[in-house]
Amino acid sequence: AGVFLGLGLSGIVPTLHFTIAEGFVKATTVGQMGWFFLMAAMYITGAGLYAARIPERFFPGKCDIWFQSHQLFHVLVVVAAFVHFHGVSNLQEFRYGLEGGCTDDSLL
């Protein structure tokens, strides 16, 4: 659970850097900050559910096959990965939409 908690929090430094450098409005629109916060919330929620053994702690014997914390954790991690992919894809579309694409020929 600690690894996924770290994954959920790993975007804090780049997000803060972009927000300080470009401003909050640009970070939320162009920077796709909302998608990355949603991703972090899903990772952190999944790790928290798994670490606290929710819901099986409150419903002993009722969540033995379906809706175990481990299953919920995996569902949230997979959904968070898709949310991350969506945010990064939007950033890529924005980046390549600038001035006809990437202008740094040294990368080619």
N, CA, C and O atoms as CSV, one atom per row, in Angstrom:
chain,resi,resn,atom,element,x,y,z
A,1,ALA,N,N,0.833,-1.194,0.000
A,1,ALA,CA,C,0.000,0.000,0.000
A,1,ALA,C,C,0.875,1.254,0.000
A,1,ALA,O,O,0.491,2.276,-0.567
A,2,GLY,N,N,2.032,1.181,0.624
A,2,GLY,CA,C,2.923,2.336,0.680
A,2,GLY,C,C,3.446,2.741,-0.687
A,2,GLY,O,O,3.627,3.928,-0.960
A,3,VAL,N,N,3.692,1.752,-1.556
A,3,VAL,CA,C,4.168,2.053,-2.905
A,3,VAL,C,C,3.114,2.847,-3.669
A,3,VAL,O,O,3.437,3.823,-4.345
A,4,PHE,N,N,1.861,2.431,-3.561
A,4,PHE,CA,C,0.802,3.121,-4.287
A,4,PHE,C,C,0.463,4.459,-3.651
A,4,PHE,O,O,0.014,5.376,-4.339
A,5,LEU,N,N,0.671,4.578,-2.363
A,5,LEU,CA,C,0.533,5.881,-1.715
A,5,LEU,C,C,1.603,6.825,-2.268
A,5,LEU,O,O,1.328,7.991,-2.554
A,6,GLY,N,N,2.818,6.310,-2.415
A,6,GLY,CA,C,3.891,7.107,-3.012
A,6,GLY,C,C,3.602,7.485,-4.453
A,6,GLY,O,O,3.906,8.599,-4.879
A,7,LEU,N,N,3.010,6.552,-5.216
A,7,LEU,CA,C,2.635,6.866,-6.601
A,7,LEU,C,C,1.591,7.973,-6.644
A,7,LEU,O,O,1.640,8.859,-7.497
A,8,GLY,N,N,0.653,7.909,-5.716
A,8,GLY,CA,C,-0.381,8.931,-5.672
A,8,GLY,C,C,0.159,10.303,-5.333
A,8,GLY,O,O,-0.375,11.314,-5.789
A,9,LEU,N,N,1.209,10.345,-4.539
A,9,LEU,CA,C,1.788,11.621,-4.114
A,9,LEU,C,C,2.963,12.067,-4.985
A,9,LEU,O,O,3.490,13.162,-4.793
A,10,SER,N,N,3.379,11.231,-5.941
A,10,SER,CA,C,4.576,11.540,-6.725
A,10,SER,C,C,4.418,12.737,-7.650
A,10,SER,O,O,5.418,13.306,-8.089
A,11,GLY,N,N,3.219,13.123,-7.950
A,11,GLY,CA,C,3.015,14.244,-8.857
A,11,GLY,C,C,2.948,15.595,-8.187
A,11,GLY,O,O,2.710,16.600,-8.857
A,12,ILE,N,N,3.150,15.647,-6.883
A,12,ILE,CA,C,3.012,16.918,-6.169
A,12,ILE,C,C,4.064,17.931,-6.614
A,12,ILE,O,O,3.726,19.078,-6.909
A,13,VAL,N,N,5.318,17.531,-6.668
A,13,VAL,CA,C,6.388,18.477,-7.004
A,13,VAL,C,C,6.239,19.016,-8.433
A,13,VAL,O,O,6.289,20.233,-8.615
A,14,PRO,N,N,6.056,18.161,-9.461
A,14,PRO,CA,C,5.893,18.730,-10.803
A,14,PRO,C,C,4.634,19.592,-10.935
A,14,PRO,O,O,4.643,20.601,-11.640
A,15,THR,N,N,3.562,19.199,-10.264
A,15,THR,CA,C,2.325,19.984,-10.330
A,15,THR,C,C,2.510,21.346,-9.679
A,15,THR,O,O,2.070,22.360,-10.221
A,16,LEU,N,N,3.155,21.374,-8.525
A,16,LEU,CA,C,3.415,22.655,-7.867
A,16,LEU,C,C,4.345,23.526,-8.708
A,16,LEU,O,O,4.143,24.737,-8.805
A,17,HIS,N,N,5.352,22.921,-9.308
A,17,HIS,CA,C,6.275,23.677,-10.157
A,17,HIS,C,C,5.534,24.317,-11.331
A,17,HIS,O,O,5.714,25.502,-11.610
A,18,PHE,N,N,4.705,23.534,-12.016
A,18,PHE,CA,C,3.959,24.062,-13.155
A,18,PHE,C,C,2.986,25.147,-12.708
A,18,PHE,O,O,2.827,26.158,-13.392
A,19,THR,N,N,2.336,24.945,-11.567
A,19,THR,CA,C,1.377,25.934,-11.063
A,19,THR,C,C,2.068,27.240,-10.712
A,19,THR,O,O,1.550,28.313,-11.021
A,20,ILE,N,N,3.226,27.169,-10.074
A,20,ILE,CA,C,3.963,28.385,-9.716
A,20,ILE,C,C,4.491,29.079,-10.972
A,20,ILE,O,O,4.436,30.304,-11.076
A,21,ALA,N,N,5.001,28.299,-11.920
A,21,ALA,CA,C,5.592,28.884,-13.127
A,21,ALA,C,C,4.548,29.457,-14.082
A,21,ALA,O,O,4.776,30.501,-14.692
A,22,GLU,N,N,3.411,28.788,-14.217
A,22,GLU,CA,C,2.440,29.173,-15.242
A,22,GLU,C,C,1.143,29.758,-14.691
A,22,GLU,O,O,0.383,30.383,-15.431
A,23,GLY,N,N,0.887,29.565,-13.410
A,23,GLY,CA,C,-0.349,30.074,-12.823
A,23,GLY,C,C,-1.392,28.979,-12.657
A,23,GLY,O,O,-1.362,27.959,-13.344
A,24,PHE,N,N,-2.316,29.213,-11.731
A,24,PHE,CA,C,-3.305,28.196,-11.378
A,24,PHE,C,C,-4.276,27.911,-12.523
A,24,PHE,O,O,-4.615,26.755,-12.779
A,25,VAL,N,N,-4.721,28.958,-13.206
A,25,VAL,CA,C,-5.701,28.755,-14.285
A,25,VAL,C,C,-5.106,27.912,-15.402
A,25,VAL,O,O,-5.754,26.988,-15.894
A,26,LYS,N,N,-3.896,28.217,-15.802
A,26,LYS,CA,C,-3.247,27.440,-16.865
A,26,LYS,C,C,-2.957,26.014,-16.398
A,26,LYS,O,O,-3.032,25.074,-17.189
A,27,ALA,N,N,-2.628,25.853,-15.120
A,27,ALA,CA,C,-2.358,24.512,-14.599
A,27,ALA,C,C,-3.613,23.648,-14.617
A,27,ALA,O,O,-3.533,22.442,-14.852
A,28,THR,N,N,-4.768,24.254,-14.370
A,28,THR,CA,C,-5.998,23.465,-14.346
A,28,THR,C,C,-6.572,23.232,-15.733
A,28,THR,O,O,-7.284,22.250,-15.943
A,29,THR,N,N,-6.280,24.104,-16.679
A,29,THR,CA,C,-6.823,23.915,-18.026
A,29,THR,C,C,-5.816,23.206,-18.920
A,29,THR,O,O,-6.061,22.080,-19.355
A,30,VAL,N,N,-4.706,23.839,-19.194
A,30,VAL,CA,C,-3.690,23.274,-20.078
A,30,VAL,C,C,-2.928,22.156,-19.377
A,30,VAL,O,O,-2.651,21.120,-19.981
A,31,GLY,N,N,-2.591,22.358,-18.116
A,31,GLY,CA,C,-1.767,21.410,-17.384
A,31,GLY,C,C,-2.476,20.162,-16.926
A,31,GLY,O,O,-1.841,19.255,-16.388
A,32,GLN,N,N,-3.786,20.091,-17.125
A,32,GLN,CA,C,-4.559,18.898,-16.777
A,32,GLN,C,C,-4.442,18.528,-15.305
A,32,GLN,O,O,-4.495,17.348,-14.958
A,33,MET,N,N,-4.284,19.517,-14.440
A,33,MET,CA,C,-4.089,19.265,-13.015
A,33,MET,C,C,-5.260,18.496,-12.405
A,33,MET,O,O,-5.061,17.675,-11.510
A,34,GLY,N,N,-6.457,18.751,-12.872
A,34,GLY,CA,C,-7.620,18.050,-12.337
A,34,GLY,C,C,-7.530,16.547,-12.517
A,34,GLY,O,O,-7.878,15.786,-11.614
A,35,TRP,N,N,-7.061,16.115,-13.687
A,35,TRP,CA,C,-6.921,14.679,-13.935
A,35,TRP,C,C,-5.861,14.060,-13.031
A,35,TRP,O,O,-6.021,12.935,-12.558
A,36,PHE,N,N,-4.773,14.803,-12.792
A,36,PHE,CA,C,-3.716,14.258,-11.949
A,36,PHE,C,C,-4.126,14.236,-10.476
A,36,PHE,O,O,-3.725,13.337,-9.737
A,37,PHE,N,N,-4.918,15.213,-10.047
A,37,PHE,CA,C,-5.447,15.159,-8.683
A,37,PHE,C,C,-6.423,13.998,-8.525
A,37,PHE,O,O,-6.444,13.337,-7.487
A,38,LEU,N,N,-7.231,13.750,-9.554
A,38,LEU,CA,C,-8.140,12.605,-9.510
A,38,LEU,C,C,-7.352,11.303,-9.437
A,38,LEU,O,O,-7.710,10.401,-8.680
A,39,MET,N,N,-6.282,11.201,-10.222
A,39,MET,CA,C,-5.431,10.016,-10.174
A,39,MET,C,C,-4.846,9.821,-8.776
A,39,MET,O,O,-4.872,8.715,-8.236
A,40,ALA,N,N,-4.323,10.892,-8.196
A,40,ALA,CA,C,-3.737,10.809,-6.858
A,40,ALA,C,C,-4.788,10.403,-5.838
A,40,ALA,O,O,-4.513,9.586,-4.959
A,41,ALA,N,N,-5.981,10.960,-5.942
A,41,ALA,CA,C,-7.055,10.612,-5.004
A,41,ALA,C,C,-7.415,9.137,-5.110
A,41,ALA,O,O,-7.690,8.494,-4.096
A,42,MET,N,N,-7.417,8.595,-6.318
A,42,MET,CA,C,-7.737,7.172,-6.489
A,42,MET,C,C,-6.648,6.281,-5.914
A,42,MET,O,O,-6.947,5.297,-5.239
A,43,TYR,N,N,-5.385,6.615,-6.173
A,43,TYR,CA,C,-4.286,5.833,-5.594
A,43,TYR,C,C,-4.331,5.886,-4.066
A,43,TYR,O,O,-4.212,4.856,-3.403
A,44,ILE,N,N,-4.500,7.067,-3.519
A,44,ILE,CA,C,-4.492,7.231,-2.067
A,44,ILE,C,C,-5.700,6.552,-1.437
A,44,ILE,O,O,-5.575,5.912,-0.392
A,45,THR,N,N,-6.870,6.685,-2.061
A,45,THR,CA,C,-8.069,6.023,-1.540
A,45,THR,C,C,-7.906,4.513,-1.576
A,45,THR,O,O,-8.236,3.833,-0.605
A,46,GLY,N,N,-7.404,3.983,-2.679
A,46,GLY,CA,C,-7.185,2.542,-2.776
A,46,GLY,C,C,-6.203,2.039,-1.737
A,46,GLY,O,O,-6.433,1.006,-1.108
A,47,ALA,N,N,-5.110,2.763,-1.553
A,47,ALA,CA,C,-4.123,2.367,-0.546
A,47,ALA,C,C,-4.715,2.456,0.854
A,47,ALA,O,O,-4.455,1.594,1.693
A,48,GLY,N,N,-5.510,3.491,1.113
A,48,GLY,CA,C,-6.141,3.640,2.429
A,48,GLY,C,C,-7.148,2.541,2.715
A,48,GLY,O,O,-7.185,2.004,3.822
A,49,LEU,N,N,-7.973,2.199,1.716
A,49,LEU,CA,C,-8.942,1.108,1.896
A,49,LEU,C,C,-8.228,-0.207,2.185
A,49,LEU,O,O,-8.637,-0.969,3.061
A,50,TYR,N,N,-7.167,-0.459,1.445
A,50,TYR,CA,C,-6.430,-1.707,1.630
A,50,TYR,C,C,-5.728,-1.746,2.986
A,50,TYR,O,O,-5.767,-2.765,3.675
A,51,ALA,N,N,-5.094,-0.655,3.368
A,51,ALA,CA,C,-4.373,-0.622,4.648
A,51,ALA,C,C,-5.326,-0.730,5.832
A,51,ALA,O,O,-4.996,-1.359,6.837
A,52,ALA,N,N,-6.502,-0.124,5.724
A,52,ALA,CA,C,-7.467,-0.143,6.829
A,52,ALA,C,C,-8.403,-1.347,6.772
A,52,ALA,O,O,-9.220,-1.538,7.672
A,53,ARG,N,N,-8.292,-2.151,5.731
A,53,ARG,CA,C,-9.143,-3.330,5.539
A,53,ARG,C,C,-10.631,-2.968,5.553
A,53,ARG,O,O,-11.445,-3.605,6.222
A,54,ILE,N,N,-10.951,-1.926,4.792
A,54,ILE,CA,C,-12.348,-1.509,4.664
A,54,ILE,C,C,-12.852,-2.084,3.348
A,54,ILE,O,O,-12.148,-1.916,2.353
A,55,PRO,N,N,-13.954,-2.717,3.249
A,55,PRO,CA,C,-15.104,-2.806,4.136
A,55,PRO,C,C,-15.158,-4.069,4.985
A,55,PRO,O,O,-16.033,-4.178,5.844
A,56,GLU,N,N,-14.252,-5.033,4.779
A,56,GLU,CA,C,-14.393,-6.304,5.505
A,56,GLU,C,C,-14.229,-6.154,7.015
A,56,GLU,O,O,-14.676,-7.015,7.772
A,57,ARG,N,N,-13.600,-5.082,7.455
A,57,ARG,CA,C,-13.480,-4.854,8.897
A,57,ARG,C,C,-14.848,-4.544,9.513
A,57,ARG,O,O,-15.128,-4.925,10.649
A,58,PHE,N,N,-15.690,-3.850,8.750
A,58,PHE,CA,C,-17.009,-3.469,9.264
A,58,PHE,C,C,-18.080,-4.513,8.977
A,58,PHE,O,O,-19.121,-4.529,9.633
A,59,PHE,N,N,-17.835,-5.381,8.007
A,59,PHE,CA,C,-18.794,-6.424,7.642
A,59,PHE,C,C,-18.085,-7.771,7.589
A,59,PHE,O,O,-17.893,-8.316,6.501
A,60,PRO,N,N,-17.687,-8.327,8.744
A,60,PRO,CA,C,-16.940,-9.587,8.745
A,60,PRO,C,C,-17.763,-10.720,8.118
A,60,PRO,O,O,-18.927,-10.924,8.463
A,61,GLY,N,N,-17.141,-11.439,7.204
A,61,GLY,CA,C,-17.790,-12.562,6.549
A,61,GLY,C,C,-18.654,-12.176,5.364
A,61,GLY,O,O,-19.036,-13.050,4.585
A,62,LYS,N,N,-18.973,-10.915,5.201
A,62,LYS,CA,C,-19.845,-10.474,4.100
A,62,LYS,C,C,-19.044,-10.139,2.841
A,62,LYS,O,O,-19.598,-10.146,1.741
A,63,CYS,N,N,-17.773,-9.853,2.983
A,63,CYS,CA,C,-16.950,-9.430,1.841
A,63,CYS,C,C,-15.831,-10.433,1.575
A,63,CYS,O,O,-14.714,-10.052,1.224
A,64,ASP,N,N,-16.142,-11.723,1.745
A,64,ASP,CA,C,-15.106,-12.730,1.547
A,64,ASP,C,C,-14.830,-13.013,0.078
A,64,ASP,O,O,-13.706,-13.364,-0.281
A,65,ILE,N,N,-15.837,-12.867,-0.777
A,65,ILE,CA,C,-15.658,-13.158,-2.195
A,65,ILE,C,C,-15.668,-11.874,-3.014
A,65,ILE,O,O,-14.800,-11.682,-3.866
A,66,TRP,N,N,-16.621,-11.005,-2.775
A,66,TRP,CA,C,-16.761,-9.757,-3.520
A,66,TRP,C,C,-16.530,-8.562,-2.621
A,66,TRP,O,O,-16.859,-8.592,-1.435
A,67,PHE,N,N,-15.966,-7.514,-3.187
A,67,PHE,CA,C,-15.774,-6.219,-2.522
A,67,PHE,C,C,-14.797,-6.263,-1.351
A,67,PHE,O,O,-14.967,-5.533,-0.375
A,68,GLN,N,N,-13.787,-7.104,-1.441
A,68,GLN,CA,C,-12.714,-7.062,-0.455
A,68,GLN,C,C,-11.892,-5.801,-0.692
A,68,GLN,O,O,-11.883,-5.253,-1.794
A,69,SER,N,N,-11.209,-5.350,0.341
A,69,SER,CA,C,-10.391,-4.144,0.196
A,69,SER,C,C,-9.316,-4.329,-0.870
A,69,SER,O,O,-8.971,-3.385,-1.581
A,70,HIS,N,N,-8.788,-5.547,-0.980
A,70,HIS,CA,C,-7.754,-5.805,-1.975
A,70,HIS,C,C,-8.315,-5.679,-3.389
A,70,HIS,O,O,-7.639,-5.167,-4.281
A,71,GLN,N,N,-9.542,-6.141,-3.598
A,71,GLN,CA,C,-10.172,-6.005,-4.911
A,71,GLN,C,C,-10.465,-4.543,-5.227
A,71,GLN,O,O,-10.206,-4.081,-6.338
A,72,LEU,N,N,-10.999,-3.823,-4.260
A,72,LEU,CA,C,-11.290,-2.401,-4.456
A,72,LEU,C,C,-10.007,-1.631,-4.752
A,72,LEU,O,O,-9.984,-0.733,-5.594
A,73,PHE,N,N,-8.944,-1.998,-4.045
A,73,PHE,CA,C,-7.633,-1.389,-4.254
A,73,PHE,C,C,-7.191,-1.560,-5.706
A,73,PHE,O,O,-6.756,-0.599,-6.341
A,74,HIS,N,N,-7.300,-2.784,-6.232
A,74,HIS,CA,C,-6.871,-3.036,-7.606
A,74,HIS,C,C,-7.746,-2.306,-8.618
A,74,HIS,O,O,-7.234,-1.786,-9.609
A,75,VAL,N,N,-9.038,-2.258,-8.390
A,75,VAL,CA,C,-9.929,-1.531,-9.298
A,75,VAL,C,C,-9.546,-0.055,-9.334
A,75,VAL,O,O,-9.460,0.538,-10.410
A,76,LEU,N,N,-9.317,0.539,-8.170
A,76,LEU,CA,C,-8.952,1.953,-8.120
A,76,LEU,C,C,-7.595,2.214,-8.770
A,76,LEU,O,O,-7.408,3.249,-9.410
A,77,VAL,N,N,-6.656,1.298,-8.615
A,77,VAL,CA,C,-5.337,1.468,-9.231
A,77,VAL,C,C,-5.440,1.409,-10.757
A,77,VAL,O,O,-4.805,2.203,-11.451
A,78,VAL,N,N,-6.229,0.482,-11.276
A,78,VAL,CA,C,-6.392,0.381,-12.731
A,78,VAL,C,C,-7.093,1.620,-13.278
A,78,VAL,O,O,-6.680,2.164,-14.302
A,79,VAL,N,N,-8.151,2.070,-12.602
A,79,VAL,CA,C,-8.856,3.277,-13.046
A,79,VAL,C,C,-7.924,4.489,-12.961
A,79,VAL,O,O,-7.943,5.346,-13.845
A,80,ALA,N,N,-7.116,4.566,-11.912
A,80,ALA,CA,C,-6.167,5.676,-11.770
A,80,ALA,C,C,-5.146,5.668,-12.902
A,80,ALA,O,O,-4.751,6.730,-13.383
A,81,ALA,N,N,-4.720,4.496,-13.330
A,81,ALA,CA,C,-3.776,4.416,-14.450
A,81,ALA,C,C,-4.409,4.946,-15.735
A,81,ALA,O,O,-3.748,5.637,-16.511
A,82,PHE,N,N,-5.677,4.629,-15.963
A,82,PHE,CA,C,-6.367,5.158,-17.147
A,82,PHE,C,C,-6.564,6.668,-17.051
A,82,PHE,O,O,-6.440,7.376,-18.051
A,83,VAL,N,N,-6.871,7.160,-15.859
A,83,VAL,CA,C,-7.024,8.606,-15.663
A,83,VAL,C,C,-5.697,9.308,-15.932
A,83,VAL,O,O,-5.668,10.355,-16.578
A,84,HIS,N,N,-4.606,8.739,-15.443
A,84,HIS,CA,C,-3.278,9.295,-15.687
A,84,HIS,C,C,-2.984,9.321,-17.189
A,84,HIS,O,O,-2.508,10.324,-17.719
A,85,PHE,N,N,-3.269,8.220,-17.859
A,85,PHE,CA,C,-3.044,8.142,-19.303
A,85,PHE,C,C,-3.845,9.218,-20.036
A,85,PHE,O,O,-3.337,9.843,-20.967
A,86,HIS,N,N,-5.079,9.432,-19.625
A,86,HIS,CA,C,-5.921,10.450,-20.256
A,86,HIS,C,C,-5.317,11.844,-20.064
A,86,HIS,O,O,-5.256,12.632,-21.008
A,87,GLY,N,N,-4.875,12.141,-18.852
A,87,GLY,CA,C,-4.268,13.445,-18.589
A,87,GLY,C,C,-2.996,13.665,-19.384
A,87,GLY,O,O,-2.782,14.746,-19.932
A,88,VAL,N,N,-2.150,12.644,-19.451
A,88,VAL,CA,C,-0.900,12.751,-20.203
A,88,VAL,C,C,-1.185,12.857,-21.703
A,88,VAL,O,O,-0.494,13.591,-22.410
A,89,SER,N,N,-2.183,12.139,-22.188
A,89,SER,CA,C,-2.559,12.240,-23.602
A,89,SER,C,C,-3.038,13.642,-23.945
A,89,SER,O,O,-2.709,14.166,-25.010
A,90,ASN,N,N,-3.811,14.256,-23.052
A,90,ASN,CA,C,-4.254,15.634,-23.274
A,90,ASN,C,C,-3.069,16.593,-23.288
A,90,ASN,O,O,-3.029,17.524,-24.092
A,91,LEU,N,N,-2.106,16.365,-22.399
A,91,LEU,CA,C,-0.900,17.202,-22.403
A,91,LEU,C,C,-0.123,17.042,-23.707
A,91,LEU,O,O,0.385,18.020,-24.256
A,92,GLN,N,N,-0.033,15.818,-24.197
A,92,GLN,CA,C,0.676,15.574,-25.453
A,92,GLN,C,C,-0.026,16.272,-26.612
A,92,GLN,O,O,0.630,16.885,-27.454
A,93,GLU,N,N,-1.357,16.186,-26.662
A,93,GLU,CA,C,-2.097,16.863,-27.727
A,93,GLU,C,C,-1.855,18.367,-27.680
A,93,GLU,O,O,-1.695,19.007,-28.719
A,94,PHE,N,N,-1.829,18.927,-26.481
A,94,PHE,CA,C,-1.569,20.357,-26.350
A,94,PHE,C,C,-0.159,20.684,-26.820
A,94,PHE,O,O,0.044,21.653,-27.551
A,95,ARG,N,N,0.806,19.888,-26.408
A,95,ARG,CA,C,2.211,20.152,-26.739
A,95,ARG,C,C,2.441,20.097,-28.245
A,95,ARG,O,O,3.115,20.966,-28.798
A,96,TYR,N,N,1.901,19.103,-28.900
A,96,TYR,CA,C,2.093,18.983,-30.342
A,96,TYR,C,C,1.221,19.950,-31.124
A,96,TYR,O,O,1.441,20.143,-32.320
A,97,GLY,N,N,0.248,20.554,-30.485
A,97,GLY,CA,C,-0.571,21.565,-31.132
A,97,GLY,C,C,0.078,22.932,-31.146
A,97,GLY,O,O,-0.375,23.824,-31.863
A,98,LEU,N,N,1.130,23.113,-30.369
A,98,LEU,CA,C,1.836,24.394,-30.325
A,98,LEU,C,C,2.715,24.557,-31.551
A,98,LEU,O,O,3.588,23.727,-31.802
A,99,GLU,N,N,2.502,25.592,-32.300
A,99,GLU,CA,C,3.357,25.953,-33.435
A,99,GLU,C,C,3.652,24.775,-34.357
A,99,GLU,O,O,4.760,24.664,-34.880
A,100,GLY,N,N,2.702,23.922,-34.554
A,100,GLY,CA,C,2.885,22.819,-35.492
A,100,GLY,C,C,3.672,21.650,-34.954
A,100,GLY,O,O,4.033,20.766,-35.731
A,101,GLY,N,N,3.956,21.596,-33.684
A,101,GLY,CA,C,4.636,20.444,-33.123
A,101,GLY,C,C,5.841,20.824,-32.301
A,101,GLY,O,O,6.041,21.988,-31.952
A,102,CYS,N,N,6.628,19.837,-32.002
A,102,CYS,CA,C,7.831,20.024,-31.205
A,102,CYS,C,C,8.888,20.696,-32.075
A,102,CYS,O,O,9.182,20.223,-33.172
A,103,THR,N,N,9.452,21.783,-31.596
A,103,THR,CA,C,10.406,22.551,-32.399
A,103,THR,C,C,11.856,22.226,-32.076
A,103,THR,O,O,12.760,22.778,-32.702
A,104,ASP,N,N,12.096,21.359,-31.130
A,104,ASP,CA,C,13.462,21.034,-30.750
A,104,ASP,C,C,13.982,19.917,-31.650
A,104,ASP,O,O,13.694,18.744,-31.412
A,105,ASP,N,N,14.752,20.275,-32.688
A,105,ASP,CA,C,15.263,19.287,-33.635
A,105,ASP,C,C,16.401,18.452,-33.060
A,105,ASP,O,O,16.773,17.440,-33.653
A,106,SER,N,N,16.954,18.845,-31.938
A,106,SER,CA,C,18.048,18.072,-31.356
A,106,SER,C,C,17.553,16.735,-30.826
A,106,SER,O,O,18.352,15.828,-30.597
A,107,LEU,N,N,16.240,16.601,-30.627
A,107,LEU,CA,C,15.700,15.344,-30.126
A,107,LEU,C,C,15.486,14.329,-31.239
A,107,LEU,O,O,15.259,13.151,-30.964
A,108,LEU,N,N,15.557,14.765,-32.483
A,108,LEU,CA,C,15.294,13.861,-33.611
A,108,LEU,C,C,16.525,13.124,-34.050
A,108,LEU,O,O,16.466,12.328,-34.987
